[in-house]
């Protein structure tokens, strides 16, 4: 482990942890979609960094799969959110899973 | 020669990893979906390209380089599509802090009939130019 290895893994691990924080806190489905997208990109960057540091090409085909899966997942969830119903019993869509309108949220999450 | 190549690869990898960290910071600190997406898509294009260049230099071999190029090409093709879809749905479904927008060309201005064009909810009002539900 050289200093370069440690720095690279710290940067990527820190980014992945912060993306996980956003994934856990939400508040809405689309925030989680964006966080998952970013997390998958960070994971593939980590795999590529590992392959580069070890000079080990075994993980390179995995990168192709991860790049394609991230796209399919985010697009399908975005289409799903777009098809959600507009009218709801409470009038503001919260019973359908829609968030409070972003500018009305008080804690700024 | 290999020492120079290693230094270039290390610089590329470090820049890409730093972009990953900035994406995480932006995801946690920014206020709404659009600005979080602005932060989160930095490593999707530039970060992935830098890391792939660094890995291709380190791995030394055309087979690996072509596959890493394929990953970069997939990212360049798919990132705009998914970002467009997510931001369109986010705007329509109140995930955007409209009080923070400086210019809002999509809101008001008589474009309400086009608001749901493209991904209609199940109970959206019918479009004026279409005959019945599609």
gemmi code that builds the backbone of each chain (N, CA, C; Angstrom):
import gemmi

chains = {
    "A": [
        ("UNK", (0.847, -1.202, 0.000), (0.000, 0.000, 0.000), (0.878, 1.245, 0.000)),
        ("UNK", (0.903, 1.931, -1.090), (1.610, 3.206, -1.106), (0.649, 4.326, -0.717)),
        ("UNK", (1.213, 5.530, -0.614), (0.363, 6.676, -0.264), (-0.665, 6.934, -1.356)),
        ("UNK", (-0.287, 6.661, -2.613), (-1.238, 6.865, -3.713), (-2.445, 5.947, -3.579)),
        ("UNK", (-2.184, 4.667, -3.248), (-3.297, 3.728, -3.062), (-4.248, 4.235, -1.989)),
        ("UNK", (-3.655, 4.636, -0.841), (-4.486, 5.075, 0.278), (-5.307, 6.290, -0.107)),
        ("UNK", (-4.668, 7.251, -0.799), (-5.395, 8.467, -1.185), (-6.538, 8.141, -2.130)),
        ("UNK", (-6.268, 7.274, -3.121), (-7.318, 6.933, -4.090), (-8.494, 6.251, -3.404)),
        ("UNK", (-8.189, 5.242, -2.562), (-9.286, 4.516, -1.924), (-10.047, 5.404, -0.950)),
        ("UNK", (-9.340, 6.349, -0.287), (-10.035, 7.263, 0.624), (-10.974, 8.187, -0.139)),
        ("UNK", (-10.509, 8.743, -1.258), (-11.363, 9.648, -2.035), (-12.608, 8.919, -2.523)),
        ("UNK", (-12.404, 7.718, -3.099), (-13.544, 7.003, -3.663), (-14.462, 6.493, -2.559)),
        ("UNK", (-13.876, 5.996, -1.464), (-14.708, 5.521, -0.364), (-15.495, 6.652, 0.282)),
        ("UNK", (-14.879, 7.828, 0.417), (-15.607, 8.964, 0.959), (-16.776, 9.358, 0.078)),
        ("UNK", (-16.536, 9.399, -1.235), (-17.630, 9.717, -2.156), (-18.743, 8.705, -2.072)),
        ("UNK", (-18.404, 7.409, -1.983), (-19.439, 6.369, -1.912), (-20.233, 6.492, -0.615)),
        ("UNK", (-19.538, 6.792, 0.496), (-20.253, 6.925, 1.775), (-21.220, 8.105, 1.747)),
        ("UNK", (-20.782, 9.240, 1.162), (-21.667, 10.399, 1.112), (-22.862, 10.131, 0.215)),
        ("UNK", (-22.639, 9.400, -0.895), (-23.773, 9.033, -1.751), (-24.730, 8.119, -0.995)),
        ("UNK", (-24.197, 7.242, -0.141), (-25.064, 6.377, 0.668), (-25.875, 7.192, 1.665)),
        ("UNK", (-25.265, 8.266, 2.212), (-26.006, 9.134, 3.130), (-27.212, 9.730, 2.417)),
        ("UNK", (-27.004, 10.223, 1.184), (-28.115, 10.795, 0.440), (-29.136, 9.720, 0.104)),
        ("UNK", (-28.671, 8.520, -0.202), (-29.582, 7.416, -0.519), (-30.470, 7.085, 0.679)),
        ("UNK", (-29.909, 7.178, 1.890), (-30.694, 6.854, 3.078), (-31.638, 7.991, 3.441)),
        ("UNK", (-31.199, 9.262, 3.257), (-32.015, 10.371, 3.731), (-33.101, 10.764, 2.754)),
        ("UNK", (-32.991, 10.374, 1.526), (-34.012, 10.707, 0.537), (-34.006, 12.180, 0.180)),
        ("UNK", (-35.057, 12.965, 0.370), (-36.353, 12.557, 0.893), (-37.266, 11.917, -0.158)),
        ("UNK", (-37.001, 12.102, -1.422), (-37.950, 11.602, -2.418), (-37.309, 10.468, -3.219)),
        ("UNK", (-38.167, 9.811, -4.007), (-37.713, 8.701, -4.832), (-36.641, 9.147, -5.824)),
        ("UNK", (-36.811, 10.346, -6.403), (-35.867, 10.784, -7.430), (-34.517, 11.139, -6.827)),
        ("UNK", (-34.522, 11.654, -5.580), (-33.234, 11.871, -4.908), (-32.486, 10.552, -4.771)),
        ("UNK", (-33.237, 9.503, -4.454), (-32.588, 8.196, -4.287), (-32.120, 7.655, -5.630)),
        ("UNK", (-32.879, 7.948, -6.697), (-32.434, 7.507, -8.026), (-31.114, 8.177, -8.385)),
        ("UNK", (-31.043, 9.497, -8.150), (-29.811, 10.220, -8.466), (-28.655, 9.683, -7.630)),
        ("UNK", (-28.931, 9.427, -6.340), (-27.867, 8.921, -5.471), (-27.419, 7.531, -5.907)),
        ("UNK", (-28.366, 6.672, -6.330), (-27.992, 5.328, -6.774), (-27.158, 5.378, -8.041)),
        ("UNK", (-27.570, 6.265, -8.954), (-26.808, 6.454, -10.188), (-25.360, 6.825, -9.887)),
        ("UNK", (-25.221, 7.838, -9.020), (-23.884, 8.294, -8.663), (-23.105, 7.205, -7.938)),
        ("UNK", (-23.807, 6.463, -7.078), (-23.124, 5.407, -6.325), (-22.588, 4.335, -7.271)),
        ("UNK", (-23.385, 3.975, -8.285), (-22.917, 2.959, -9.230), (-21.710, 3.456, -10.027)),
        ("UNK", (-21.737, 4.730, -10.402), (-20.591, 5.283, -11.122), (-19.353, 5.260, -10.232)),
        ("UNK", (-19.540, 5.616, -8.947), (-18.397, 5.621, -8.029), (-17.872, 4.198, -7.844)),
        ("UNK", (-18.803, 3.216, -7.787), (-18.361, 1.824, -7.640), (-17.551, 1.385, -8.858)),
        ("UNK", (-18.040, 1.754, -10.055), (-17.277, 1.341, -11.235), (-15.927, 2.048, -11.287)),
        ("UNK", (-15.878, 3.309, -10.832), (-14.588, 3.988, -10.762), (-13.669, 3.279, -9.773)),
        ("UNK", (-14.229, 2.814, -8.657), (-13.411, 2.085, -7.688), (-12.874, 0.781, -8.261)),
        ("UNK", (-13.727, 0.073, -9.010), (-13.261, -1.169, -9.636), (-12.129, -0.884, -10.628)),
        ("UNK", (-12.300, 0.199, -11.413), (-11.261, 0.534, -12.389), (-9.969, 0.941, -11.693)),
        ("UNK", (-10.103, 1.664, -10.575), (-8.901, 2.062, -9.832), (-8.188, 0.836, -9.263)),
        ("UNK", (-8.991, -0.105, -8.750), (-8.385, -1.335, -8.225), (-7.653, -2.092, -9.337)),
        ("UNK", (-8.329, -2.216, -10.502), (-7.690, -2.917, -11.621), (-6.410, -2.218, -12.039)),
        ("UNK", (-6.430, -0.874, -12.032), (-5.246, -0.138, -12.465), (-4.118, -0.281, -11.463)),
        ("UNK", (-4.451, -0.227, -10.171), (-3.382, -0.290, -9.169), (-2.741, -1.670, -9.131)),
        ("UNK", (-3.561, -2.724, -9.288), (-3.031, -4.084, -9.206), (-2.520, -4.584, -10.555)),
        ("UNK", (-2.725, -3.803, -11.628), (-2.452, -4.255, -13.005), (-3.138, -5.597, -13.266)),
        ("UNK", (-4.419, -5.668, -12.869), (-5.157, -6.928, -12.925), (-6.410, -6.710, -13.770)),
        ("UNK", (-6.442, -7.185, -15.026), (-7.567, -6.892, -15.920), (-8.801, -7.765, -15.704)),
        ("UNK", (-8.852, -8.553, -14.627), (-9.986, -9.466, -14.447), (-11.314, -8.731, -14.316)),
        ("UNK", (-11.271, -7.536, -13.676), (-12.520, -6.851, -13.360), (-13.035, -5.980, -14.499)),
        ("UNK", (-12.297, -5.905, -15.603), (-12.695, -4.961, -16.657), (-14.060, -5.303, -17.271)),
        ("UNK", (-14.404, -6.584, -17.559), (-15.743, -6.848, -18.094), (-16.860, -6.472, -17.131)),
        ("UNK", (-16.575, -6.534, -15.815), (-17.609, -6.136, -14.852), (-17.980, -4.673, -15.035)),
        ("UNK", (-16.998, -3.857, -15.420), (-17.270, -2.432, -15.600), (-18.313, -2.200, -16.685)),
        ("UNK", (-18.234, -2.977, -17.775), (-19.207, -2.819, -18.860), (-20.605, -3.120, -18.340)),
        ("UNK", (-20.736, -4.213, -17.579), (-22.045, -4.606, -17.050), (-22.592, -3.524, -16.122)),
        ("UNK", (-21.749, -3.011, -15.223), (-22.214, -1.998, -14.271), (-22.658, -0.742, -15.002)),
        ("UNK", (-21.912, -0.343, -16.044), (-22.272, 0.866, -16.786), (-23.639, 0.713, -17.435)),
        ("UNK", (-23.946, -0.469, -17.966), (-25.246, -0.656, -18.610), (-26.364, -0.753, -17.585)),
        ("UNK", (-26.120, -1.446, -16.469), (-27.171, -1.630, -15.455), (-27.595, -0.310, -14.849)),
        ("UNK", (-26.647, 0.601, -14.620), (-26.981, 1.886, -14.017), (-27.973, 2.628, -14.893)),
        ("UNK", (-27.750, 2.587, -16.197), (-28.645, 3.284, -17.117), (-30.053, 2.691, -17.068)),
        ("UNK", (-30.162, 1.379, -17.180), (-31.478, 0.737, -17.209), (-32.244, 1.032, -15.920)),
        ("UNK", (-31.577, 0.933, -14.778), (-32.254, 1.153, -13.506), (-32.797, 2.555, -13.387)),
        ("UNK", (-31.970, 3.564, -13.651), (-32.432, 4.931, -13.427), (-33.527, 5.307, -14.412)),
        ("UNK", (-33.413, 4.864, -15.665), (-34.444, 5.215, -16.643), (-35.772, 4.565, -16.287)),
        ("UNK", (-35.748, 3.285, -15.858), (-37.025, 2.632, -15.568), (-37.683, 3.256, -14.346)),
        ("UNK", (-36.920, 3.612, -13.316), (-37.550, 4.226, -12.147), (-38.078, 5.611, -12.488)),
        ("UNK", (-37.371, 6.359, -13.340), (-37.856, 7.691, -13.711), (-39.159, 7.576, -14.492)),
        ("UNK", (-39.256, 6.597, -15.387), (-40.508, 6.403, -16.116), (-41.635, 6.029, -15.163)),
        ("UNK", (-41.310, 5.213, -14.163), (-42.314, 4.782, -13.186), (-42.839, 5.973, -12.408)),
        ("UNK", (-41.952, 6.868, -11.957), (-42.398, 8.048, -11.226), (-43.240, 8.927, -12.129)),
        ("UNK", (-42.892, 9.020, -13.409), (-43.668, 9.837, -14.331), (-45.069, 9.316, -14.528)),
        ("UNK", (-45.301, 8.022, -14.347), (-46.625, 7.467, -14.545), (-47.487, 7.439, -13.309)),
        ("UNK", (-46.977, 7.950, -12.186), (-47.787, 7.954, -10.963), (-49.003, 8.853, -11.127)),
        ("UNK", (-50.069, 8.539, -10.395), (-51.315, 9.294, -10.539), (-51.158, 10.709, -10.001)),
        ("UNK", (-51.937, 11.617, -10.590), (-51.864, 13.014, -10.165), (-52.783, 13.304, -8.993)),
        ("UNK", (-54.055, 12.858, -9.089), (-55.009, 13.186, -8.033), (-54.928, 12.138, -6.939)),
        ("UNK", (-55.205, 12.568, -5.707), (-55.123, 11.624, -4.609), (-56.119, 12.028, -3.548)),
        ("UNK", (-56.308, 11.155, -2.563), (-57.336, 11.389, -1.564), (-57.013, 12.605, -0.705)),
        ("UNK", (-55.770, 12.798, -0.347), (-55.428, 13.913, 0.525), (-55.206, 15.200, -0.252)),
        ("UNK", (-55.183, 15.148, -1.577), (-55.071, 16.360, -2.355), (-53.652, 16.812, -2.634)),
        ("UNK", (-52.674, 16.350, -1.872), (-51.315, 16.799, -2.124), (-50.414, 15.669, -2.598)),
        ("UNK", (-50.985, 14.500, -2.833), (-50.200, 13.428, -3.427), (-49.340, 12.657, -2.446)),
        ("UNK", (-49.431, 12.973, -1.154), (-48.508, 12.296, -0.232), (-48.880, 10.837, -0.027)),
        ("UNK", (-50.199, 10.522, -0.162), (-50.590, 9.119, 0.000), (-50.165, 8.290, -1.198)),
        ("UNK", (-49.746, 8.927, -2.292), (-49.254, 8.188, -3.455), (-47.740, 8.093, -3.472)),
        ("UNK", (-47.078, 8.649, -2.470), (-45.627, 8.589, -2.442), (-44.949, 9.818, -2.977)),
        ("UNK", (-45.730, 10.825, -3.379), (-45.094, 12.061, -3.828), (-44.598, 12.841, -2.617)),
        ("UNK", (-43.509, 13.540, -2.724), (-43.011, 14.313, -1.589), (-43.767, 15.620, -1.460)),
        ("UNK", (-43.557, 16.279, -0.324), (-44.017, 17.650, -0.188), (-43.291, 18.470, -1.245)),
        ("UNK", (-43.982, 19.465, -1.801), (-43.326, 20.306, -2.797), (-42.031, 20.857, -2.225)),
        ("UNK", (-40.988, 20.857, -3.052), (-39.637, 21.067, -2.520), (-39.502, 22.397, -1.811)),
        ("UNK", (-40.200, 23.456, -2.320), (-40.003, 24.753, -1.681), (-40.794, 24.880, -0.388)),
        ("UNK", (-41.685, 23.897, -0.103), (-42.434, 23.959, 1.143), (-41.783, 23.148, 2.246)),
        ("UNK", (-40.765, 22.385, 1.901), (-40.103, 21.575, 2.914), (-39.326, 22.488, 3.845)),
        ("UNK", (-39.428, 22.264, 5.146), (-38.860, 23.243, 6.065), (-37.423, 22.931, 6.442)),
        ("UNK", (-37.106, 21.644, 6.604), (-35.759, 21.342, 7.094), (-34.724, 21.437, 5.993)),
        ("UNK", (-35.125, 21.679, 4.756), (-34.159, 21.824, 3.684), (-33.460, 20.546, 3.312)),
        ("UNK", (-34.013, 19.400, 3.729), (-33.369, 18.147, 3.369), (-33.637, 17.888, 1.918)),
    ],
    "B": [
        ("UNK", (10.442, 5.609, -19.341), (9.181, 5.695, -20.074), (8.014, 5.180, -19.232)),
        ("UNK", (8.207, 4.023, -18.587), (7.122, 3.519, -17.759), (6.885, 4.430, -16.550)),
        ("UNK", (7.957, 5.072, -16.058), (7.768, 5.971, -14.911), (6.893, 7.144, -15.314)),
        ("UNK", (7.137, 7.699, -16.516), (6.310, 8.818, -16.982), (4.861, 8.373, -17.142)),
        ("UNK", (4.664, 7.193, -17.755), (3.307, 6.682, -17.947), (2.618, 6.471, -16.612)),
        ("UNK", (3.363, 5.965, -15.617), (2.751, 5.744, -14.310), (2.330, 7.058, -13.667)),
        ("UNK", (3.156, 8.095, -13.832), (2.797, 9.388, -13.238), (1.545, 9.938, -13.903)),
        ("UNK", (1.470, 9.833, -15.248), (0.269, 10.323, -15.940), (-0.958, 9.540, -15.475)),
        ("UNK", (-0.820, 8.212, -15.377), (-1.945, 7.385, -14.928), (-2.361, 7.764, -13.518)),
        ("UNK", (-1.380, 8.007, -12.638), (-1.721, 8.344, -11.257), (-2.451, 9.673, -11.191)),
        ("UNK", (-2.017, 10.639, -12.014), (-2.707, 11.939, -12.006), (-4.143, 11.781, -12.482)),
        ("UNK", (-4.335, 10.983, -13.557), (-5.698, 10.766, -14.058), (-6.571, 10.089, -13.002)),
        ("UNK", (-6.020, 9.043, -12.364), (-6.807, 8.321, -11.361), (-7.150, 9.229, -10.180)),
        ("UNK", (-6.176, 10.053, -9.749), (-6.430, 10.945, -8.612), (-7.503, 11.967, -8.957)),
        ("UNK", (-7.452, 12.524, -10.169), (-8.464, 13.509, -10.553), (-9.844, 12.859, -10.596)),
        ("UNK", (-9.921, 11.646, -11.149), (-11.214, 10.967, -11.195), (-11.744, 10.646, -9.816)),
        ("UNK", (-10.864, 10.201, -8.911), (-11.305, 9.876, -7.557), (-11.736, 11.136, -6.818)),
        ("UNK", (-11.029, 12.257, -7.053), (-11.430, 13.505, -6.409), (-12.809, 13.934, -6.893)),
        ("UNK", (-13.099, 13.705, -8.191), (-14.441, 14.030, -8.683), (-15.494, 13.168, -8.008)),
        ("UNK", (-15.165, 11.894, -7.706), (-16.118, 11.048, -6.988), (-16.431, 11.643, -5.616)),
        ("UNK", (-15.410, 12.139, -4.919), (-15.646, 12.730, -3.595), (-16.490, 13.991, -3.708)),
        ("UNK", (-16.213, 14.842, -4.719), (-17.014, 16.057, -4.856), (-18.466, 15.710, -5.171)),
        ("UNK", (-18.689, 14.622, -5.929), (-20.062, 14.214, -6.209), (-20.779, 13.849, -4.910)),
        ("UNK", (-20.099, 13.106, -4.022), (-20.731, 12.763, -2.754), (-21.033, 13.995, -1.922)),
        ("UNK", (-20.078, 14.932, -1.858), (-20.299, 16.158, -1.087), (-21.482, 16.939, -1.641)),
        ("UNK", (-21.535, 17.072, -2.973), (-22.626, 17.824, -3.566), (-23.963, 17.146, -3.339)),
        ("UNK", (-23.983, 15.800, -3.409), (-25.239, 15.081, -3.182), (-25.767, 15.358, -1.787)),
        ("UNK", (-24.870, 15.434, -0.805), (-25.346, 15.630, 0.569), (-25.743, 17.076, 0.818)),
        ("UNK", (-25.035, 18.034, 0.225), (-25.219, 19.420, 0.633), (-26.199, 20.211, -0.220)),
        ("UNK", (-26.475, 19.789, -1.465), (-27.288, 20.634, -2.340), (-28.771, 20.470, -2.035)),
        ("UNK", (-29.600, 21.474, -2.386), (-30.960, 21.518, -1.852), (-32.007, 20.694, -2.593)),
        ("UNK", (-31.911, 20.502, -3.904), (-33.002, 19.788, -4.569), (-32.463, 18.856, -5.650)),
        ("UNK", (-33.394, 18.163, -6.327), (-32.981, 17.077, -7.218), (-32.096, 17.593, -8.350)),
        ("UNK", (-32.449, 18.746, -8.922), (-31.685, 19.213, -10.077), (-30.258, 19.574, -9.693)),
        ("UNK", (-30.088, 20.263, -8.553), (-28.723, 20.643, -8.180), (-27.944, 19.429, -7.695)),
        ("UNK", (-28.633, 18.463, -7.066), (-27.944, 17.222, -6.697), (-27.497, 16.475, -7.941)),
        ("UNK", (-28.329, 16.538, -8.992), (-27.943, 15.861, -10.222), (-26.758, 16.559, -10.867)),
        ("UNK", (-26.741, 17.889, -10.759), (-25.585, 18.641, -11.278), (-24.299, 18.157, -10.621)),
        ("UNK", (-24.350, 17.937, -9.301), (-23.145, 17.455, -8.621), (-22.877, 15.991, -8.952)),
        ("UNK", (-23.951, 15.189, -8.988), (-23.755, 13.752, -9.122), (-23.315, 13.305, -10.502)),
        ("UNK", (-23.520, 14.164, -11.523), (-23.129, 13.742, -12.866), (-21.720, 14.163, -13.219)),
        ("UNK", (-21.018, 14.828, -12.306), (-19.615, 15.149, -12.606), (-18.793, 13.877, -12.812)),
        ("UNK", (-18.828, 12.895, -11.881), (-18.027, 11.693, -12.141), (-18.617, 10.805, -13.230)),
        ("UNK", (-19.885, 11.029, -13.603), (-20.468, 10.150, -14.618), (-19.793, 10.324, -15.966)),
        ("UNK", (-19.328, 11.517, -16.279), (-18.673, 11.700, -17.575), (-17.179, 11.929, -17.385)),
        ("UNK", (-16.816, 13.079, -16.770), (-15.401, 13.413, -16.687), (-14.655, 12.453, -15.773)),
        ("UNK", (-15.269, 12.100, -14.629), (-14.591, 11.200, -13.699), (-14.337, 9.837, -14.310)),
        ("UNK", (-15.398, 9.283, -14.954), (-15.235, 7.960, -15.569), (-14.204, 8.015, -16.694)),
        ("UNK", (-14.220, 9.087, -17.487), (-13.250, 9.181, -18.579), (-11.828, 9.221, -18.028)),
        ("UNK", (-11.601, 10.042, -16.974), (-10.258, 10.141, -16.407), (-9.810, 8.802, -15.833)),
        ("UNK", (-10.713, 8.134, -15.084), (-10.332, 6.860, -14.476), (-10.057, 5.817, -15.557)),
        ("UNK", (-10.871, 5.826, -16.630), (-10.641, 4.850, -17.698), (-9.315, 5.098, -18.407)),
        ("UNK", (-8.966, 6.375, -18.617), (-7.672, 6.678, -19.245), (-6.541, 6.191, -18.348)),
        ("UNK", (-6.669, 6.468, -17.040), (-5.628, 6.015, -16.120), (-5.504, 4.506, -16.100)),
        ("UNK", (-6.651, 3.812, -16.072), (-6.611, 2.351, -16.036), (-6.058, 1.792, -17.334)),
        ("UNK", (-6.420, 2.413, -18.476), (-5.908, 1.915, -19.757), (-4.402, 2.083, -19.842)),
        ("UNK", (-3.890, 3.193, -19.277), (-2.429, 3.367, -19.289), (-1.765, 2.314, -18.416)),
        ("UNK", (-2.362, 2.046, -17.254), (-1.722, 1.105, -16.328), (-1.845, -0.329, -16.821)),
        ("UNK", (-2.955, -0.693, -17.465), (-3.190, -2.091, -17.798), (-2.427, -2.543, -19.042)),
        ("UNK", (-2.003, -1.604, -19.911), (-1.094, -1.933, -21.004), (-1.585, -3.105, -21.850)),
        ("UNK", (-2.394, -2.814, -22.828), (-2.852, -3.896, -23.693), (-4.074, -3.435, -24.437)),
        ("UNK", (-4.136, -3.743, -25.744), (-5.231, -3.179, -26.521), (-6.560, -3.803, -26.142)),
        ("UNK", (-6.582, -5.072, -25.721), (-7.854, -5.701, -25.370), (-8.511, -4.947, -24.215)),
        ("UNK", (-7.744, -4.674, -23.156), (-8.291, -3.927, -22.023), (-8.657, -2.512, -22.428)),
        ("UNK", (-7.815, -1.886, -23.253), (-8.082, -0.497, -23.629), (-9.399, -0.396, -24.397)),
        ("UNK", (-9.655, -1.373, -25.307), (-10.913, -1.315, -26.046), (-12.100, -1.481, -25.112)),
        ("UNK", (-11.988, -2.387, -24.144), (-13.136, -2.589, -23.259), (-13.374, -1.363, -22.377)),
        ("UNK", (-12.293, -0.720, -21.919), (-12.467, 0.499, -21.128), (-13.047, 1.612, -21.989)),
        ("UNK", (-12.651, 1.648, -23.267), (-13.225, 2.641, -24.181), (-14.717, 2.402, -24.366)),
        ("UNK", (-15.096, 1.122, -24.383), (-16.514, 0.770, -24.498), (-17.295, 1.291, -23.288)),
        ("UNK", (-16.714, 1.116, -22.090), (-17.374, 1.637, -20.886), (-17.553, 3.141, -20.991)),
        ("UNK", (-16.500, 3.846, -21.414), (-16.587, 5.303, -21.528), (-17.637, 5.699, -22.561)),
        ("UNK", (-17.700, 4.958, -23.680), (-18.693, 5.290, -24.705), (-20.107, 5.062, -24.186)),
        ("UNK", (-20.327, 3.968, -23.447), (-21.639, 3.729, -22.848), (-22.016, 4.883, -21.931)),
        ("UNK", (-21.077, 5.318, -21.109), (-21.380, 6.414, -20.192), (-21.743, 7.667, -20.968)),
        ("UNK", (-20.983, 7.987, -22.003), (-21.266, 9.207, -22.753), (-22.617, 9.122, -23.441)),
        ("UNK", (-23.024, 7.910, -23.865), (-24.314, 7.785, -24.543), (-25.474, 7.793, -23.565)),
        ("UNK", (-25.331, 7.149, -22.404), (-26.476, 6.942, -21.535), (-26.655, 8.046, -20.496)),
        ("UNK", (-25.600, 8.750, -20.110), (-25.741, 9.764, -19.062), (-26.712, 10.876, -19.473)),
        ("UNK", (-26.637, 11.422, -20.706), (-27.604, 12.469, -21.055), (-29.034, 11.968, -21.070)),
        ("UNK", (-29.254, 10.730, -21.517), (-30.627, 10.209, -21.604), (-31.240, 10.111, -20.218)),
        ("UNK", (-30.525, 9.467, -19.287), (-31.106, 9.291, -17.954), (-31.224, 10.634, -17.238)),
        ("UNK", (-30.254, 11.542, -17.443), (-30.350, 12.850, -16.786), (-31.545, 13.622, -17.308)),
        ("UNK", (-31.800, 13.538, -18.607), (-32.944, 14.229, -19.182), (-34.246, 13.683, -18.611)),
        ("UNK", (-34.361, 12.355, -18.551), (-35.596, 11.752, -18.034), (-35.827, 12.147, -16.581)),
        ("UNK", (-34.781, 12.010, -15.759), (-34.946, 12.275, -14.332), (-35.284, 13.740, -14.094)),
        ("UNK", (-34.609, 14.649, -14.824), (-34.864, 16.067, -14.558), (-36.249, 16.465, -15.051)),
        ("UNK", (-36.711, 15.861, -16.154), (-38.053, 16.197, -16.637), (-39.104, 15.767, -15.619)),
        ("UNK", (-38.984, 14.516, -15.137), (-39.947, 14.053, -14.140), (-39.817, 14.873, -12.857)),
        ("UNK", (-38.596, 15.236, -12.468), (-38.402, 16.003, -11.239), (-39.067, 17.357, -11.348)),
        ("UNK", (-38.952, 17.993, -12.501), (-39.591, 19.302, -12.650), (-41.103, 19.173, -12.555)),
        ("UNK", (-41.657, 18.164, -13.217), (-43.114, 18.057, -13.240), (-43.662, 17.601, -11.903)),
        ("UNK", (-42.895, 16.886, -11.137), (-43.421, 16.290, -9.914), (-42.906, 16.985, -8.668)),
        ("UNK", (-42.719, 18.287, -8.746), (-42.498, 19.143, -7.578), (-41.251, 18.785, -6.789)),
        ("UNK", (-40.232, 18.231, -7.435), (-38.993, 17.966, -6.725), (-38.019, 19.127, -6.858)),
        ("UNK", (-38.441, 20.193, -7.542), (-37.529, 21.291, -7.837), (-37.878, 22.473, -6.948)),
        ("UNK", (-36.855, 23.082, -6.358), (-37.076, 24.289, -5.567), (-37.346, 25.442, -6.516)),
        ("UNK", (-38.617, 25.701, -6.833), (-38.914, 26.743, -7.821), (-38.547, 28.126, -7.303)),
        ("UNK", (-38.473, 28.297, -5.977), (-38.094, 29.610, -5.474), (-36.610, 29.879, -5.680)),
        ("UNK", (-35.818, 28.838, -6.010), (-34.393, 29.049, -6.241), (-34.078, 29.216, -7.716)),
        ("UNK", (-35.079, 29.006, -8.598), (-34.799, 29.097, -10.026), (-34.639, 30.559, -10.432)),
        ("UNK", (-33.624, 30.847, -11.246), (-33.470, 32.201, -11.774), (-34.319, 32.380, -13.025)),
        ("UNK", (-34.316, 31.375, -13.900), (-35.113, 31.406, -15.125), (-35.950, 30.136, -15.135)),
        ("UNK", (-37.247, 30.292, -15.387), (-38.140, 29.131, -15.398), (-38.965, 29.190, -16.682)),
        ("UNK", (-38.345, 28.805, -17.789), (-39.013, 28.962, -19.082), (-40.123, 27.948, -19.278)),
        ("UNK", (-40.128, 26.883, -18.473), (-41.104, 25.821, -18.652), (-42.367, 26.101, -17.864)),
        ("UNK", (-42.267, 26.939, -16.798), (-43.427, 27.216, -15.964), (-44.150, 28.459, -16.458)),
        ("UNK", (-45.498, 28.457, -16.403), (-46.261, 29.588, -16.889), (-46.103, 29.747, -18.388)),
        ("UNK", (-46.434, 30.915, -18.890), (-46.225, 31.187, -20.302), (-47.124, 30.395, -21.221)),
        ("UNK", (-48.213, 29.815, -20.698), (-49.177, 29.149, -21.557), (-48.749, 27.799, -22.071)),
        ("UNK", (-47.819, 27.124, -21.371), (-47.403, 25.795, -21.814), (-47.996, 24.701, -20.944)),
        ("UNK", (-49.088, 25.028, -20.215), (-49.633, 24.033, -19.289), (-50.131, 22.794, -20.018)),
        ("UNK", (-50.558, 22.969, -21.297), (-51.080, 21.812, -22.022), (-49.970, 20.841, -22.372)),
        ("UNK", (-48.740, 21.290, -22.331), (-47.618, 20.398, -22.661), (-46.942, 19.851, -21.419)),
        ("UNK", (-47.523, 20.145, -20.233), (-46.780, 19.814, -19.012), (-46.531, 18.334, -18.868)),
        ("UNK", (-47.508, 17.525, -19.267), (-47.350, 16.088, -19.068), (-47.051, 15.372, -20.361)),
        ("UNK", (-46.735, 16.149, -21.396), (-46.473, 15.532, -22.692), (-45.254, 14.618, -22.599)),
        ("UNK", (-45.420, 13.381, -23.009), (-44.265, 12.488, -23.021), (-44.351, 11.399, -21.992)),
        ("UNK", (-44.604, 11.733, -20.717), (-44.823, 10.677, -19.725), (-46.055, 11.031, -18.900)),
        ("UNK", (-47.203, 10.713, -19.477), (-48.456, 11.091, -18.854), (-48.718, 10.240, -17.623)),
        ("UNK", (-49.163, 10.864, -16.529), (-49.667, 10.063, -15.408), (-50.955, 9.372, -15.821)),
        ("UNK", (-51.395, 8.403, -15.007), (-52.568, 7.634, -15.374), (-53.826, 8.465, -15.502)),
        ("UNK", (-53.921, 9.577, -14.738), (-55.135, 10.378, -14.780), (-54.847, 11.806, -15.233)),
        ("UNK", (-53.893, 11.960, -16.137), (-53.592, 13.290, -16.656), (-54.742, 13.766, -17.538)),
        ("UNK", (-54.949, 15.081, -17.605), (-55.974, 15.582, -18.523), (-55.579, 15.267, -19.964)),
        ("UNK", (-56.574, 15.000, -20.817), (-56.231, 14.607, -22.185), (-55.580, 15.753, -22.948)),
        ("UNK", (-54.662, 15.418, -23.813), (-54.019, 16.451, -24.614), (-55.012, 16.974, -25.637)),
        ("UNK", (-54.944, 18.286, -25.905), (-55.962, 18.871, -26.784), (-55.908, 18.324, -28.209)),
        ("UNK", (-54.753, 17.911, -28.689), (-54.652, 17.495, -30.084), (-54.792, 15.992, -30.258)),
        ("UNK", (-55.084, 15.273, -29.164), (-55.169, 13.827, -29.291), (-56.622, 13.395, -29.091)),
        ("UNK", (-57.009, 12.361, -29.804), (-58.367, 11.865, -29.703), (-58.403, 10.728, -28.707)),
        ("UNK", (-58.791, 11.009, -27.478), (-58.951, 9.971, -26.478), (-57.627, 9.495, -25.919)),
        ("UNK", (-57.701, 8.552, -24.989), (-56.473, 8.038, -24.361), (-55.660, 7.222, -25.351)),
        ("UNK", (-54.363, 7.281, -25.166), (-53.474, 6.558, -26.063), (-53.257, 5.147, -25.572)),
    ],
}
model = gemmi.Model(1)
for chain_id, residues in chains.items():
    chain = gemmi.Chain(chain_id)
    for i, (resn, *xyz) in enumerate(residues, 1):
        res = gemmi.Residue()
        res.name, res.seqid = resn, gemmi.SeqId(i, " ")
        for name, pos in zip(("N", "CA", "C"), xyz):
            atom = gemmi.Atom()
            atom.name, atom.element = name, gemmi.Element(name[0])
            atom.pos, atom.b_iso = gemmi.Position(*pos), 0.0
            res.add_atom(atom)
        chain.add_residue(res)
    model.add_chain(chain)
structure = gemmi.Structure()
structure.add_model(model)
structure.setup_entities()
